[in-house]
Amino acid sequence: VQLQASGGGLRQAGDSLRLSCSASGGRFSSYAMAWFRQAPGKAREFLAAISWSGVSTHYPDSAKGRFTVSRESANNTVYLQMNSLKPEDTAIYYCALSSQGYPSMATADYESWGQGTQVTVSS
């Protein structure tokens, strides 16, 4: 399965941004999807995950209230809505896919990754 993340860019603190991740070459509706990010010099950080059905989601405490993950099986796309952006949100954002079907925060559970999209937030 090929994943293509898009929607990144330059924003100011307080802005909102929605990232998209399109999947091709597989049965999208069977997979759990997740978003991670990685800032320079830091480890990859889990942000959100959604089950194959879209019914279950999982967020770390750091993302709750500002980030929302959703999916549209009709167009094989998962989204990450980010509100109240902060400069510390600056990172490369990655989408990932898991054939296990349930949302997980562990990078090892995801076998396919998109190429990443850069988000830069200025103060």
C-alpha positions as CSV (number, residue, x, y, z in Angstrom):
1,V,0.0,0.0,0.0
2,Q,1.3,3.4,-1.0
3,L,0.6,6.4,1.3
4,Q,0.8,10.0,0.3
5,A,0.7,12.7,2.9
6,S,-0.2,16.3,2.0
7,G,-1.5,19.5,3.4
8,G,1.5,20.8,5.3
9,G,2.8,24.3,5.1
10,L,3.7,27.4,7.0
11,R,1.2,28.7,9.5
12,Q,1.1,31.2,12.4
13,A,0.6,30.3,16.0
14,G,-3.2,29.9,16.7
15,D,-4.0,28.8,13.1
16,S,-5.6,25.5,12.1
17,L,-4.4,23.1,9.5
18,R,-5.8,19.8,8.1
19,L,-3.4,17.2,6.8
20,S,-4.5,14.4,4.4
21,C,-3.1,11.0,3.7
22,S,-4.3,9.1,0.6
23,A,-3.8,5.4,0.3
24,S,-3.6,3.4,-2.9
25,G,-2.9,-0.2,-3.8
26,G,-4.6,-1.9,-1.0
27,R,-7.8,-2.5,0.9
28,F,-7.9,0.8,2.8
29,S,-11.0,-0.1,4.8
30,S,-9.2,-3.0,6.5
31,Y,-6.4,-1.0,8.0
32,A,-5.9,1.1,11.1
33,M,-4.3,4.5,10.3
34,A,-2.2,6.8,12.4
35,W,-0.4,10.1,12.4
36,F,3.1,10.6,13.8
37,R,5.5,13.5,13.7
38,Q,9.2,14.1,14.0
39,A,10.9,17.3,14.9
40,P,14.6,17.8,14.2
41,G,16.7,16.0,16.7
42,K,13.7,14.3,18.4
43,A,12.2,10.9,18.3
44,R,9.1,10.1,16.3
45,E,6.0,11.1,18.3
46,F,2.6,9.4,18.1
47,L,-0.3,11.9,17.6
48,A,-3.5,10.0,16.7
49,A,-4.8,6.7,15.4
50,I,-8.1,5.5,14.1
51,S,-9.4,1.9,13.7
52,W,-10.3,0.3,10.4
53,S,-14.0,1.1,10.9
54,G,-13.4,4.7,12.1
55,V,-15.3,3.9,15.3
56,S,-12.3,3.9,17.6
57,T,-9.6,6.5,18.0
58,H,-6.7,7.0,20.2
59,Y,-4.7,10.0,21.2
60,P,-1.8,10.7,23.6
61,D,-2.7,13.2,26.3
62,S,-0.5,15.8,24.5
63,A,-2.8,15.7,21.4
64,K,-6.2,15.5,23.0
65,G,-8.4,18.5,22.5
66,R,-6.3,20.0,19.6
67,F,-5.9,17.2,17.1
68,T,-8.6,15.1,15.5
69,V,-8.2,12.1,13.3
70,S,-10.9,11.0,10.8
71,R,-11.2,8.9,7.7
72,E,-13.2,8.6,4.6
73,S,-13.2,5.2,3.1
74,A,-14.9,6.3,0.0
75,N,-11.8,8.2,-1.1
76,N,-9.2,6.1,0.8
77,T,-8.1,9.1,2.9
78,V,-7.3,9.8,6.5
79,Y,-7.2,13.3,7.9
80,L,-5.6,15.0,10.8
81,Q,-7.2,18.3,11.9
82,M,-4.9,20.4,14.0
83,N,-6.2,23.5,15.8
84,S,-4.5,26.2,17.9
85,L,-1.2,25.5,16.3
86,K,2.0,26.2,18.4
87,P,5.6,26.7,17.3
88,E,6.4,23.4,19.0
89,D,4.1,21.7,16.4
90,T,6.8,22.3,13.8
91,A,7.8,18.9,12.5
92,I,7.5,16.5,9.6
93,Y,4.1,14.7,9.9
94,Y,3.8,11.1,8.8
95,C,0.8,8.9,8.2
96,A,1.1,5.2,8.7
97,L,-0.9,2.1,8.2
98,S,-1.5,-1.0,10.3
99,S,-3.0,-4.3,9.0
100,Q,-3.9,-5.1,12.6
101,G,-6.9,-2.9,12.2
102,Y,-7.0,-1.4,15.7
103,P,-5.5,2.0,16.8
104,S,-2.0,1.7,18.3
105,M,0.5,4.2,19.5
106,A,3.5,1.9,18.8
107,T,5.5,2.6,15.6
108,A,6.3,-1.1,15.4
109,D,2.7,-1.8,14.7
110,Y,2.7,0.1,11.5
111,E,4.1,-1.4,8.4
112,S,3.6,1.3,5.8
113,W,4.5,4.9,6.0
114,G,4.0,8.0,3.9
115,Q,6.8,10.3,2.9
116,G,5.9,13.0,5.4
117,T,4.7,16.5,5.0
118,Q,6.4,19.5,6.6
119,V,4.5,21.7,9.0
120,T,6.1,24.9,10.2
121,V,4.4,27.1,12.8
122,S,5.8,30.6,13.4
123,S,5.2,32.6,16.6
